[in-house]
Amino acid sequence: MGYEVYKSGKDGFRVIEVTYKNGTRAKRTVKKEAWAGLGFNQDMSRQQAKDHASQLNSENLFKREMNKKIVNIGDRLAKDKLVDSVFLPEPLIQAFEDHLKELGYDPNDKLKGKIYSRWNTVQKLISDLSISPEKYAKNSIQIYRWMQKHEYSPDTAKKFIRVLNLWGEFVLDREEKVYAPVKPPHGDLKQDIRDTYMDSDSYQGESDPLTPEMLKKIKKDLIVEGNYEWLFISIWFGLRPSEIDSLVNAKNFEVKYDHENKVDVLWVYQSKLGNIDREKRWKLIPILFTEQEKALQYIRSKSFKRPLLKTLQKHTSGYITLYGGRKGFQDLMCTIKNRSIYEVSQWLGHQSINMTLSRYKNRKRVALDKKAG
């Protein structure tokens, strides 16, 4: 293996890699993306480049093999650059990100700003698969397999597909074309994604429930102001972590008196339900217990702060995440407070009790009707 330098243009030059395989001589142009790794630069004269090529040719075998890898990397970089220029042109990316801001996705917002990190991943998907927007739907299986290969959960894959569809719709709308959206994976494809995710090193399983008794025991260990209150709210209202965080903004919750049932009701705005009318995105949780009244005081005073996951897991046994309070809400309300599953399902914001039973029932609690027998 060696390098040769040839004239290119008036004063320029090009670098050629020469290899031999089975006695046959082969040449390929070294992309400029690899020049720096080999020691070439555009400021060299043609003679300087030739002298440097001679030096490279005289190096030992190990260094020549390393140089070959640099050339290969240069090829890949050049290809990626070409792919991105076709499928992800920089001006269009900037226009799309401006479009996201117009849609209300503030990059500085803790919740809405997450779309930008998802967009970064979607750009990697587009670059890897090299598919144009009008072909996304026809190649949806390729997209699902990419998600599976990278061990994303079905929920995460669904979020990426939503961003992919926003991009595809934006691009084709500028070309006055109709965009066919990619549907979230379902059936066997969804199960394949889930199985791969559950077999991955990143999967830790669903959270165990966090109970009031457990929180009471670790209260002294939660030394960061607001951590205890945040977990208390999660236990007694069964809210998602993002929903609790959103309560610092008074626009995301209301307390209204229900004259028919003679009870105060906490209205919580569910930002994740972006596909339905705004007035239907609220879930209603009646304030029935003294603990909930206390949790409401924490909300109104904004005296709550999300704890670090490692802090929570350091002081609890089993596997408890920031969803622990929500995971234990159904058993707390149904088993301890004697409320019906139909009520609790609505308080959790579920569309059916099947979701409540399948995802939030504590499988480690023995089912025993004390009234029977």
Residue, then its C-alpha position, 0 to 999 in steps of 0.5 A: m500500500g502506498y500514496e501518490v500525488y497528482k496534479s489537480g487544477k492549476d496549483g492544486f493536487r489530489v492524493i491517491e491510495v494505491t493497493y495491491k490484491n492478488g497482484t492486481r493494482a487498485k487506486r482510490t482517491v483519498k477524500k479530503e476529510a482524511w487528509a488531516g489524519l494523514g498529514f496532508n493539507q491544502d496549503m501544501s505545494r504539490q511538491q511538498a505533498k509528493d515529499h510527504a507521500s514518499q515519507l508515508n510510503s516509507e513508514n512501517l507496516f503498522k503505521r501503513e495499516m493505521n493510515k488505511k483506517i484513516v482513509n476508510i474513515g475519510d470515505r465514511l465522513a464524505k459519504d455522511k456529508l453527501v447524505d446529509s446534504v441531500f436528506l438533511p440540508e442545513p438551511l432546511i434543518q434551521a427552518f424546521e427548528d424555527h418552525l418548532k419554535e413557532l409551534g410552541y416548542d421552547p428549547n429552554d422549557k424542561l418539558k417542551g424542549k425535549i423535542y429537540s433532543r429527539w430531533n437529534t436522534v431522528q436526524k441520525l435515523i434519517s442519515d442512516l437510512s437515507i430515505s426521503p420524506e415521501k418514502y417514509a411510510k412505505n419504508s416504515i418497517q425499516i424505521y421500526r427495525w432501526m428503533q429495534k437495533h438501537e434498543y429503544s422502548p416502544d414508547t420512545a420509538k413512538k415519540f421519535i416517529r412523531v418528530l419524524n412525521l413533523w419533519g416529513e410534513f414540514v418538508l413536503d408542505r414546502e414542496e406543496k406535496v401531501y405527506a403520508p405519516v408513519k404510523p407507530p409500530h403495532g402487532d409483532l413489530k411492536q412486540d419485537i421492539r419491546d422484546t429487544y428493549m427488555d433484553s437490553d442492558s438499559y432496561q431495568g423493569e417497571s418501578d415498584p410502588l412507593t407507599p406512604e409508609m416507605l416515604k415516611k421512613i425515608k423522610k429524614d434522608l431527603i435533605v434537599e428541600g422540596n424532594y419529600e413534598w414532590l414525592f408526597i404529591s406523586i403518591w397522593f395524586g398519582l401524577r406522572p413526574s412531568e405533570i408534577d413538574s408542570l405544576v410550578n406553572a399555575k396555568n397547568f392546574e386549577v382547583k374547582y368546587d364540585h357542587e354536585n358531589k360537594v368536594d374540591v377537585l384538582w384539575v391537572y393539565q395533561s400536556k402529553l395529550g397533544n392530539i386532542d382538543r385542549e379543553k379535553r386535556w384536563k384530568l379531574i382528581p377529587i380531594l377526598f383525604t387529608e393527605q391530598e389537602k396537604a399535597l395541595q398545599y405543597i402545590r400551591s406554595k410551589s414547595f416541591k422539587r423533583p428528587l434525583l433518581k439515584t437519591l430515591q434509589k439510595h434510600t429505598s429497597g427494590y427498584i423504585t423510580l420517580y414513577g413509584g408514587r403513581k405506580g402505587f396510587q391504584d392500590l392505595m386508593c382501591t385497597i386502602k381507601n376503598r375507592s372503585i377501580y372505575e374512579v381511580s382509572q379516571w383519576l390516573g387519566h386512563q382511557s380504560i380500566n384495562m390499562t389501569l389493571s394491566r400497568y398499575k396493579n401491584r402484582k406483589r400484593v396478594a389478592l384476598d377479599k376479606k369480606a368473603g367467607 
